[in-house]
Amino acid sequence: MQKAVAIITWLNEELGKAVSYLLILMMISIAYEVIARYFFNRPTSWAMEVSTYLFCTYVLIGGGYTLAKGGHVSVDIVYGRFSTRTKAILACLTSVFFFVFVIVLLWLGWEMAYKSMMQHETSGTQLDWPLWPVKFLVPLASLLLLLQGLAKLITDFQTAITGRAPEGDGGHGGIFARSKE
C-alpha cells in the first residue's frame, strides 16, 4: 500500500512542478499583450485566450499536487486541538464528502469533454481552437485528485489505527503533510 501511495504522490508532485512552468508562459503572453496594446496600439487576438487555457491547466492539474502537500483549506483553529488519532479518524470520516464531490466532478467532466469532442466544439474566437483538449483536463484533474485522495485516505487510516503519523509523511498526502506533531 505504501508503494502505491508513494507512486501516486510522486506523480501528482511531478505534474504539479511541471505545470508550474505554465505560469511563466502565461506571464510572457500577458506581458506581450500589454506591450503590444499600450505601446504599439496593436493588441493581439490570441493572448487572453492562450493565457486562459494555460491558467486552467495550471489550476486543474495543481489540485492533486496541493492535496499531496496538505495545502487545501481546513479549520486549523478547531482541528489543531485534537490528538493525532482523532485528526486521522475525522479525516477518514470527512473524506466521504471529498470522494462524492470528486467522483461527480469526474463523471460530469467526462461527459462534458466527450460531448465537446463529438460536437467538434471550438472557442468561437479568431483562433477558433478546439475546446475538447481543455475540457478533458477536468476529468484528468479529477482522476489525479481522486487518486491522491485515496493515497491520503490510506495514510489517514493507518494513522487512525496506529495513533501516529507514518514516517516521512511529508509528501504522501496524509493529514500531517503540513504539520509535524
C-alpha positions as a printed NumPy array, in Angstrom:
array([[  0.   ,   0.   ,   0.   ],
       [  2.752,   2.461,   0.901],
       [  4.341,   1.883,  -2.513],
       [  1.067,   2.846,  -4.25 ],
       [  0.734,   5.916,  -2.004],
       [  4.298,   6.943,  -2.848],
       [  3.77 ,   6.475,  -6.61 ],
       [  0.511,   8.465,  -6.644],
       [  2.08 ,  11.253,  -4.619],
       [  5.19 ,  11.292,  -6.802],
       [  3.003,  11.558,  -9.932],
       [  0.997,  14.479,  -8.537],
       [  4.137,  16.234,  -7.309],
       [  5.9  ,  15.903, -10.661],
       [  2.846,  17.057, -12.617],
       [  2.412,  19.962, -10.202],
       [  6.013,  21.026, -10.717],
       [  5.693,  20.681, -14.496],
       [  2.541,  22.793, -14.793],
       [  4.036,  25.486, -12.58 ],
       [  6.142,  26.488, -15.588],
       [  2.924,  27.384, -17.394],
       [  2.779,  30.484, -15.206],
       [  5.922,  31.758, -16.898],
       [  4.373,  31.25 , -20.333],
       [  1.208,  32.946, -19.125],
       [  3.174,  35.946, -17.831],
       [  5.027,  36.232, -21.144],
       [  1.741,  36.082, -23.046],
       [  0.126,  38.763, -20.888],
       [  3.236,  40.975, -20.93 ],
       [  3.352,  40.716, -24.712],
       [ -0.326,  41.72 , -24.892],
       [  0.201,  44.73 , -22.61 ],
       [  3.235,  45.939, -24.561],
       [  1.546,  45.38 , -27.929],
       [ -1.658,  47.106, -26.817],
       [ -0.354,  50.087, -24.878],
       [  2.988,  50.835, -26.506],
       [  2.278,  49.955, -30.134],
       [ -1.531,  50.201, -30.214],
       [ -1.587,  46.704, -31.778],
       [ -3.495,  44.385, -29.431],
       [ -3.314,  40.667, -30.069],
       [ -6.275,  38.436, -30.732],
       [ -4.767,  35.432, -29.014],
       [ -3.027,  36.404, -25.751],
       [ -6.074,  36.353, -23.496],
       [ -7.303,  33.019, -24.835],
       [ -3.885,  31.386, -24.553],
       [ -3.459,  32.751, -21.017],
       [ -6.869,  31.386, -20.031],
       [ -6.022,  27.891, -21.293],
       [ -2.653,  27.936, -19.553],
       [ -4.23 ,  29.078, -16.294],
       [ -6.956,  26.41 , -16.494],
       [ -4.282,  23.752, -16.919],
       [ -2.263,  25.142, -14.01 ],
       [ -5.229,  25.29 , -11.615],
       [ -6.807,  21.96 , -12.537],
       [ -3.655,  19.831, -12.583],
       [ -2.403,  21.608,  -9.457],
       [ -5.276,  20.22 ,  -7.348],
       [ -3.664,  16.829,  -6.742],
       [ -0.335,  18.493,  -6.009],
       [ -1.98 ,  20.796,  -3.475],
       [ -3.691,  17.859,  -1.756],
       [ -0.389,  15.963,  -1.625],
       [  1.253,  18.945,   0.062],
       [ -1.601,  19.455,   2.546],
       [ -2.409,  22.848,   1.071],
       [ -6.191,  22.698,   0.861],
       [ -8.338,  24.65 ,   3.3  ],
       [ -9.024,  23.237,   6.759],
       [-10.329,  24.686,  10.01 ],
       [ -6.987,  24.643,  11.829],
       [ -8.243,  26.587,  14.852],
       [-10.543,  23.667,  15.748],
       [ -8.637,  20.831,  14.111],
       [ -5.351,  21.68 ,  15.83 ],
       [ -6.761,  20.888,  19.264],
       [ -7.298,  17.199,  18.517],
       [ -4.888,  14.322,  19.028],
       [ -3.152,  12.668,  16.094],
       [ -5.534,   9.703,  16.171],
       [ -8.655,  11.902,  16.397],
       [ -7.468,  14.032,  13.47 ],
       [ -6.956,  10.899,  11.393],
       [-10.384,   9.499,  12.304],
       [-12.053,  12.805,  11.395],
       [-10.121,  12.916,   8.129],
       [-11.321,   9.404,   7.26 ],
       [-14.937,  10.275,   8.088],
       [-14.971,  13.565,   6.199],
       [-13.281,  12.021,   3.174],
       [-16.728,  10.719,   2.173],
       [-17.694,  14.27 ,   1.151],
       [-14.469,  14.658,  -0.795],
       [-14.973,  11.419,  -2.718],
       [-18.608,  12.196,  -3.568],
       [-17.597,  15.605,  -4.942],
       [-14.605,  14.323,  -6.918],
       [-16.481,  11.352,  -8.401],
       [-19.333,  13.628,  -9.549],
       [-16.772,  16.062, -10.984],
       [-15.022,  13.207, -12.803],
       [-18.281,  11.84 , -14.205],
       [-19.746,  15.172, -15.343],
       [-16.362,  16.41 , -16.556],
       [-16.01 ,  13.316, -18.722],
       [-19.491,  13.813, -20.182],
       [-18.769,  17.49 , -20.901],
       [-15.405,  16.776, -22.559],
       [-16.693,  13.834, -24.593],
       [-19.672,  15.86 , -25.83 ],
       [-17.328,  18.719, -26.764],
       [-15.124,  16.345, -28.745],
       [-18.052,  14.676, -30.537],
       [-19.573,  18.042, -31.476],
       [-16.214,  19.453, -32.599],
       [-16.786,  22.399, -30.275],
       [-14.42 ,  25.308, -30.81 ],
       [-13.695,  28.501, -28.931],
       [-15.541,  30.705, -31.427],
       [-12.754,  33.267, -31.292],
       [-10.345,  34.294, -34.011],
       [ -8.095,  31.372, -33.037],
       [-11.103,  29.018, -33.098],
       [ -9.232,  26.319, -31.197],
       [-10.981,  23.058, -30.352],
       [-12.21 ,  23.108, -26.754],
       [-12.176,  19.388, -26.04 ],
       [ -8.474,  19.215, -25.038],
       [ -9.024,  21.865, -22.37 ],
       [-12.302,  20.29 , -21.273],
       [-10.618,  16.882, -20.9  ],
       [ -8.437,  18.494, -18.245],
       [-11.447,  18.411, -15.886],
       [-11.784,  14.596, -15.781],
       [ -7.987,  14.168, -15.868],
       [ -7.54 ,  16.532, -12.937],
       [-10.441,  14.849, -11.129],
       [ -8.78 ,  11.466, -11.585],
       [ -5.481,  12.784, -10.222],
       [ -7.317,  14.338,  -7.277],
       [ -9.234,  11.095,  -6.685],
       [ -6.022,   9.058,  -6.667],
       [ -4.33 ,  11.492,  -4.276],
       [ -7.449,  11.386,  -2.094],
       [ -7.169,   7.59 ,  -1.944],
       [ -3.487,   7.908,  -1.018],
       [ -4.435,  10.376,   1.709],
       [ -7.202,   8.079,   2.97 ],
       [ -4.786,   5.139,   3.195],
       [ -2.299,   7.225,   5.167],
       [ -5.015,   8.666,   7.414],
       [ -6.499,   5.206,   8.027],
       [ -3.094,   3.841,   9.035],
       [ -2.663,   6.812,  11.371],
       [ -6.127,   6.252,  12.87 ],
       [ -5.2  ,   2.654,  13.655],
       [ -1.682,   3.231,  14.982],
       [ -2.202,   6.665,  16.529],
       [  0.904,   8.101,  14.905],
       [  1.691,   9.559,  11.504],
       [  3.803,   7.389,   9.184],
       [  7.486,   8.231,   8.964],
       [  8.29 ,  10.744,   6.267],
       [  4.641,  11.503,   5.532],
       [  5.547,  14.972,   4.311],
       [  4.768,  14.189,   0.693],
       [  2.358,  11.32 ,   0.966],
       [ -0.822,  13.279,   1.26 ],
       [ -1.92 ,  12.422,   4.78 ],
       [ -3.35 ,  14.9  ,   7.253],
       [  0.135,  15.515,   8.582],
       [  1.634,  16.667,   5.298],
       [  1.999,  20.236,   6.585],
       [  2.461,  19.857,  10.307],
       [  4.991,  17.983,  12.353],
       [  3.46 ,  16.529,  15.518]])
